[in-house]
Amino acid sequence: MTTGTIAAGALQGVAAKLIHAGQWAGCRLAEISPTGALFEVDHDIVVGEKVVACIAEVGALAGVVAESGGGRCAVQFAARAPGAALAYARA
């Protein structure tokens, strides 16, 4: 793997925050790819809601909630996650 990249599997379980409806919501990252991420959340977030996913190791990524329920929230990013910050690798 190239120096300076982070394997997607290395990010699983890290603390993250979702900004939605003007509020910060703490969560944990379950999965991530260049086009989206799955978060473990304490409450449901409305499908179709615009959010910003803040992951310290990657940065802030704008997106839209694609699925939500059962303590999980799938976010589709508006733009691909930066290649320099994330090397997508299935573990």
C-alpha positions in Angstrom: 0.0 0.0 0.0 1.2 3.5 -0.8 2.6 5.6 2.1 0.1 8.1 3.4 -3.0 6.0 2.6 -5.4 4.4 5.0 -6.9 1.0 4.3 -10.7 1.1 4.6 -10.6 -1.9 7.1 -8.3 0.1 9.4 -11.1 2.6 9.9 -13.8 0.2 11.0 -15.0 1.0 14.5 -13.5 4.5 14.7 -15.5 7.3 16.3 -17.0 9.7 13.8 -19.6 12.4 13.8 -22.5 13.1 11.4 -23.8 16.6 11.0 -27.5 16.5 10.2 -30.3 19.0 10.7 -27.8 21.4 12.1 -26.8 19.0 14.9 -23.8 16.9 15.7 -24.5 13.2 16.2 -21.8 10.9 17.5 -21.5 7.5 15.7 -19.0 4.8 14.8 -17.8 3.9 11.3 -18.8 0.3 10.3 -17.7 0.3 6.7 -16.3 2.8 4.2 -15.6 3.0 0.4 -14.7 5.8 -1.9 -18.5 6.3 -2.6 -20.1 5.9 0.8 -20.1 4.6 4.3 -22.1 2.7 6.9 -22.3 4.2 10.4 -23.6 2.7 13.7 -25.9 5.4 15.2 -27.9 5.8 18.3 -31.0 7.1 16.5 -32.5 6.9 13.0 -31.7 9.6 10.5 -34.2 10.3 7.7 -33.5 8.7 4.3 -32.7 11.5 1.8 -31.4 13.9 4.5 -28.2 15.7 3.6 -25.4 15.1 6.0 -21.7 15.7 6.5 -19.7 12.7 7.8 -16.7 13.8 9.8 -14.0 11.1 10.1 -10.8 12.4 11.7 -8.6 10.2 9.5 -10.3 11.1 6.3 -11.9 14.5 6.8 -15.4 15.9 6.2 -17.4 14.3 3.4 -20.8 15.6 2.3 -23.5 13.1 1.4 -27.1 11.9 1.5 -28.6 9.2 3.7 -29.4 6.2 1.5 -30.7 3.8 4.2 -31.4 4.2 7.9 -32.7 1.8 10.5 -31.8 -0.7 13.1 -29.0 1.5 14.6 -27.3 1.9 11.2 -27.2 4.7 8.7 -25.8 4.3 5.1 -24.5 7.5 3.6 -23.7 8.0 -0.1 -21.0 10.6 -0.6 -21.6 13.5 -2.9 -18.1 13.1 -4.3 -15.6 10.3 -4.0 -13.5 10.1 -0.9 -10.1 11.6 -1.6 -7.8 8.9 -3.0 -4.8 10.3 -1.1 -6.6 9.8 2.2 -8.3 6.5 1.6 -7.2 3.4 -0.2 -10.3 1.2 -0.6 -9.5 -2.4 0.3 -11.9 -5.1 1.3 -10.6 -6.9 4.4 
